[in-house]
Amino acid sequence: MKIERDLKNLPHKTIERLSQYRRALLICHEQGQTHIYSHEIAKIQHITAVQVRRDLMLIGYSGTLRKGYNVKDLIDLIGEIIDSKRGINVAIIGIGNLGRALINYFVGKRSHLEIVASFDINPDKIGNIMSGVPCYSIDELADKIHELHIEVAIMTVPADFATQTADALVAAGIKGILNYTPKPVNVPETIYLEEYDMITSLEKVAFYVKIQDLN
């Protein structure tokens, strides 16, 4: 299938936007909307209609001038591209406020991505179950990653523990890491790393607020 052959060539930003498109399309589908135009998607995502059309052309999908894009078909196609058919298991490392919030928000949201475990060093948290997700000791990290076939880890540990946690995940055989700590980490090129810095994002928003004040 041509789409499968071209997956590795999709830009990272396009993958991000496809996920955002699907989230918006799912809401439209739940509201009974059957078709949508590129400018409608663009308005929801605060981007240009040209960008929407370019992204959808990259995955080989086009709409019609009369009706636009079929919402259900586009949801299904994006799912074929983004989701793993076999499913991927995820673990949360660090069950502080952010870790708990991620579990509560994400559980049940995607059928092909499942949070199956969490890890912490606090004995008061170890052994507890939150939204169906058990919490294990960090000392069990390597064993549970292997036993539960965990491929992706979300790090929400304090910054001081970021490097050693990433190293432990790499040694345990993890394939992808989403780093929510404010400290960047280094991993081998074979592991996909996504780092989300909330401070940088907040400063970006604040910058544009400042620019508005200058107008």
PALUMDO-416197 format. One record per atom (N, C-alpha, C, O, CB): x, y, z. Coordinates in steps of 0.05 Angstrom, whole numbers, plus 5000, padded with zeros to 4 digits. Glycine has a CB too. Layout:
// PALUMDO-416197
XYZ...
// end
This chain:
// PALUMDO-416197
501749765000500050005000501850255000503650275016498150005025501250444982502950674979503250835005505450925012501950854957501050875019501051025044503050915064504551065076498351045057503150645066504950515085507850565077509550605094504350215086508350565051511050605041512050895047514350945051511350545012510151085047510851365050510751475078511351705083508951525033510051305097509651395125512251525136512051725150508851165143514551405131517051505142517751775131519351925143519251315136516551855109517152115096515352335106515752565098517052095067513352275121511452485131512952665151514152565170508952355144512752925147514053115166512853085194510553025197513753405157514553125214513653105242511253285248509353215262515953165261511353535238509253725243506653635230504453685240509954005232506853495207504353395194503153185212500653175215505053275166504753005224503652805242502252935265500052855273505952625252503453145276502153295298499453405290497453375304503953515308499353525266496853645257494853435250492453475255497353825233495653205240493752995234492252905259489852855259495152755220493852875281492652805307490653015315488452955326494852765328491353275311489553485319487053495301484853545311490953755317487453435275485153425257483253205266480753255267486053375228484252975273482552755281480952825306478552765308484252505286482252955325480853025350478553215343476353185354482853165370478953405325476853585318474653445302472253495305477953815301475553265284473653115267471852935284469452895277475052955246472952815304471452635322469152795335466952685338473252505343469753035343467653205355465453265335463153255341468853465367466353335310464453395289462653145283460253165279465853485263463952915283462552665277460452605299458252525293464452425275461252655324459352605346456952795345454852735355460752645373457353025332455253225330453553175305451653335299456353505329454152965290452552895267453453015240452052985220449852975272455753155240456753275215458053065198459652905207458753505222457253055173458252845154460452935136462152775127455952735138460553195130462553305112463653565124462253705139461453345084466153635116467353875126469253985105470553835091468853815153469554245104471354375085474054435098474154455123470054635074476054475082478754525093478754785109480154795129480754555070477254985101477255235116475855205143476555355162475755455100474055005146472754955172474754825191474954895214470254775169476354625180478354505196480454705204481354715227479754265181481254885185483255085191482355275213484055355230483855245165479855345213478855535233478955405261479655545280475955615227478355145262478455005288481354995299481855035322477254725286483254945280486054905288487655165288490055165295487354705270486455385279487855645278490255635259492355745266488755725306489855515236491855505216490555585189488155665189493255225214491955565167490855635141489555395128490355165132492955765123487655455111486355235095488355115076488254875070483955335080490255275067492455165049494054955063494654745052494255395039494655005089496154805104494554545108495754325106496954925132492054575113490354335116490354175091490753925091487454415124489854305068489854165042492454035036492553815025489054355020494654175043497354065037497753805054498853605044499554275044497053815080497353575097495753345086496753115085496453645125493253395078491553175069492353075042491952835036488653275068493553245026494653145000497052955005497452764990495553384983498553015026500852845033500052555040501552365036502452965056497652535051496652265058494752155036493451945040495252265085494652295014493152184991490152214993488752054981493851904987489252425007486352455010485452724999486752925004485552425040483352724984482252974973479252974976477952764976483053004943478153204979475253234981474053314955475353294934474553435003471553414956470253514932469453804936469153894959467653344926469253954914468554234916465754274928465254464942468754374889464054084923461254104931460854044960459254174974459453934914462153834970461653734997464053765016463753755041460753454997466453795005468753795022469753515028469653345011468153945048470653475053471753215061469653055076468053165091474253245078469652795071467852615086469052575114471352475116467552335071467652655134468752655162469552375171471752335181466752775181467752185167468251915177470551785161472351655173465751735174470651825135472851705119475551825127477551685128472351755089475552085133478052215140478952125168481352085173477752515139477052095186477751985213479051715210481151655222475251975231477851545194478851265190481651265177483351115185476951105173482051445157484651455143486851545162488951435162484451635119486251755177488251855196488851635217491151605225487252105211486851485225487351265243489151055231490950945245484651135251488750985206490450795192493350885192495250725193489550745164493751145190496451255188497751275215500151205219496451525174496351385235497551445261497551195279499551145292496051665274495451045279495150825299496650575290496950515267492250755303497650435310498850175306496649965307495049955325501050105326496449785287494349585286494549395310492449305320494549425260496949335319497249155341496849295368496549165389499949025341496849565368496549705393499249755406501049585403494649565412499549965421502050025435501450085464499750235471503450265421503049955482502749995510504550215520506850255511503349735525503450375539504850615549505050595579503350485593503250875541507150715590507550735619507951025627509251185612509850565629506951105650507551365662509651335683509351165701504851495674511751495682513951475702513751725719514351945711516751455688512851685744512551915762509551975766508252085748514052155752508451905790505651945794505152175814504052145835504351685805506052415805505452665819502852765807501252625795507752865816502353025811499853145801499653115771497453055761499753435809501853165756501753155727501252865718499652815700504253265715502752675730502452395722499652295727498552155709504352225738498452365749495652285755493752415735491852285726494852355784494152675729492452815710492552685683490452655669493153105709494952605674495152475648493652215647492352145627498152435641493952055668492451795669489451845668488051725651493251645695488452025684485552075685484552185659482352115651484952265708486152345645485252465620485452255597483552245581486952705613487552095597488051945573486651675572485951575550490951905570486251555595485151275595482551265580480651415586484751185624482451085561480051045545479651225521477751195506477651075562481551415517481351605496482051485468480951555448483051845501483951295468484851175443485050875446486450775464487651295435483750725428483750435430486450305423486950085432481550325412488050445408490650335400492950425417495250345412491150405371492450585437494450675456493350625484491150725490495250975452494750475500493650405526495850445548498050335546492650115527495150605568496950635591496450385609494350355621496350895607498450215611498149965625499649955652499249775667499149735608501350165657502850155682503850435689504150605671505249965680504250485715505550725724507750645744507650425755503550925736509650825748511950765766512551005783512351235775514350675749513350945808514051155826515951045848516250805850511451285839517151225863518851145885517551165912518551065932521451305885515151295913513751335938512251075946510450985932511751575935512950965969511650715978508650745982507150555982512950616003507750995987504851045992503251025965500850985966504451316004504651045943503351035917503650755904501850675889504551245898505850625910506350355899504150155908503550135931509150255907503050015889500949825895498149935891496249775890501249725923497950195888495350315883494450285854496150245837495350615891491950305849490850295822489250555817487450615832489150045817489950695795488550935788487350915760488850875741490551185790484750935758483350915732484150655718484350645694483951145714484550445734485150185723488150135717488949925708483750145698489850335724492650325718494150275745494150435763493750585705495550045747497049985771499650145773500850205753497649685773500450205798502950335803505050145814504550015834502550575822507250125801509449945809511850105820512050345815510349765786513549965835516050095844517850135820517849975801517449915865519250355820521150415799523250195796524450165775522450685803523650055818525549835817524649605799526249435791526049725845522049595793520949395775520849475746519749335729518249315785521949715741521649835714522449645691520749595673523350085712524849535692525749365670524049115667523349035645528749285675523348985690521848735689519048795677518048635661521648615717517749005686515049055677514849155648513049095634513749265696516949305640516949385612517149145593515849135573519349575607518648945602518848705586516348535588515248435568521348535595515348505613513048335618510448435605508848285594512548305648510148705606507648825596507948935567506149055556506749055614510248885555510748965527510349265524509049355505508948805508511449415542511249705541513249825522515649755524511549835570512349995504514150105483514550405486516550515477513150045456512650535499512750835502512650905531511050795546510550975486514251095540514251195567513751495568514951635552516851115582512151585587511651875591513051945617512251845638508651945591515052115616516552195640515352445653515252655640519452235633514452415678513452645693514852675720513652765739510352625697517352585720518952585745520052865750520153025731521152375743520952925774522353175779524853205761526053005753523153205808525553455754527753495736530353365744531853265727528253795733530853355770533353235780533552935774535752825774533553275810531352805768531352525763530952465733530752225725529152385778530952665716530352625688532452455674531752265660530152895674534952525678537052385664537252085672537351915654539752515669537152035698537351755706534951595699535151355693537851735736532551725698530151585689530251515660529651295652527651755695531151705643531451655615533451435610532951255593532251905600535651435624537751225621536550955628537150755615540151285639534950945650533750685658531750595637531550345632532350725686530250775625528350695605529750585580528950385568526550935597531950715572533450625550534650345555534450165538535750825543535750305579536850045586534749835587535349595582538250065613532249905593530049715595528849645568527249455566527849825613529649785547528749715520526449885510525049795491528049435519525850115522523650275513524250385485526550415477523150515532522150435469522550515441521950815436522950935417520850355423520350935454519651215451519151345478518151215496517251245434519951595481519751735506518452015501519352165483522451775520516452075517515252345518516152465544515352385566512152345515517852675542519052785566517653045574517753245560522052845561516153025597514753265607516353415628515353615638512053175619518753325634520453465653521653715640521953725616522653285665522353915656523554155644526554125637527754305627523354385664527553885641530353835635530653655610529553435609531853695659532053755589532553585565534153345572535853345590533953755543533653125558535152875562536352785535535352865514533352655574538352615537539652505513539052205511539352065531542752555513538252115488537751835484538951755457539451925440534651775484539351495452540451405427538551475404536151515408540951105427539651495380538151575356535951375350533951435336539951605332536251125359534250915354531650955370529650825365535450645360531751135390529351185407528151455400529651655399530151175437525551455395524251715388523751865414522451765432521651665372524652115415524352285438522752535431523352675412527052365450520652585447519152835444519252975471518552855492516152775435520053225471520353375496518453605496518353775478523253475500516853615517514853835520515554005544515453915566511953715523516254255538516954445558514754645563514254815546519654595551513254615585510954785590511855075595510355255588509454685615514255115605515155385610515555535583514755765580517755385626516855395564517255515538514555575524514255785512518855325520512655385527510055435514508655675527507455835513508255185517508855695553507555925567508956185560507556385556507655885598511556185557513056425550512356505521512156745515516056375552511856305504511056365476508256515476507956715462510856105459506456405492503756535494504056825505502857005495501956375512505756845526506157115538507357305519506757545519507857085563509157205502510457385482508357505463508457745457512557225466506557335453504557425434502557615448501357785435503057195422502057575474500457765489501858035490500558245487499857655518504458025495506058275495505958425469505658665468508858215503506158265447506058385420503358525415503258745403506558175398501158405425498558535422498458805437497258995427496358355433499858815460499859065475501359285460500859525464501159015502503259205442504859405427503359515403504159725392507459275418501159385395499659475372497959715378496559815360497959245361
// end
